[in-house]
Amino acid sequence: MRHLITIDDLSDVEIQNLFYVTRSLKSGETEYYSRVLNDSSYLRNKILANLFYEPSTRTSSSFAAAMHRLGGNVISINDVNYSSVAKGENLQDTIRTMGYYSDIIVLRSQNEGDAKLAAEVSEVPIINAGDGKGEHPTQTLLDLYTIQEKFKTIENLTVTFVGDVVNGRTVHSLSKALKRCNLNYCETYDIDKLPPSDVYYLTRVQRERGSKGSYELTRDHVAEMPDNCIVMHPFPRNEEIPQWFDSDPRASYFRQMENGLYIRMGILVSYK
Ligand code: NCD
């Protein structure tokens, strides 16, 4: 049994192996994985528990979709206020309970360190789907995959983070991974001074974690960005990326969403 709490739980080789599976699932490129993709009994009788103490659209739905596509089932506690958490149940008791009813638990919580705490008492693998401002490793996997899909490598690239780098867990996990991948990364506090980069990774201001302020990508900023770059965002977005940018070929956030499904299928396949 292996938990996925931080991106450092996976070695570089394991990440590349996962990308191989993901690519194969996405393209149907090998016979084996094209069969897995279409085999609605691959994870038959397996149950995934989605346990979300914070709102989610993409992470919870893509894990559920991934499980369903592989023939498994899903128990969803998407609003803990309708569970015994509302009666004061602690995280450990909830985790132990869900471990009796499922084979893997996808956990999102408000507090940094909760995923680790859960793993300490869990009888089944815990996948950290975001622990407060801590980490969000499966988002990082789909982010890295999206970068590699575009540039065919994750080395010798320049990545600029824009936005709430202090409270954004997606930035924390991704920057941890990038440090291992020999990438150059820049942080800027001035949207008007965006350095030339291969990747611009924008994030939302995390108001629920006390962050204030806002920023918005303008036509002037976009005009300064290299033609071959990609603009990423984990979503949800607020005002930072206006909708008129969506049709720009550099806008890569919808591809991230799509890749999220295949990455999460790849993760579940590797837990079989
Ligand atoms: C992110 C998260 O929950 O950390 N969303 C996601 O999973 N794609 C980003 C955010 O909420 O800002």
Residues whose N, C-alpha, C, O or C-beta is under 5 A from the ligand:
A	BS01	NCD	R58 T59 G130 H136 R169 T170 R204 P234 F235 P236
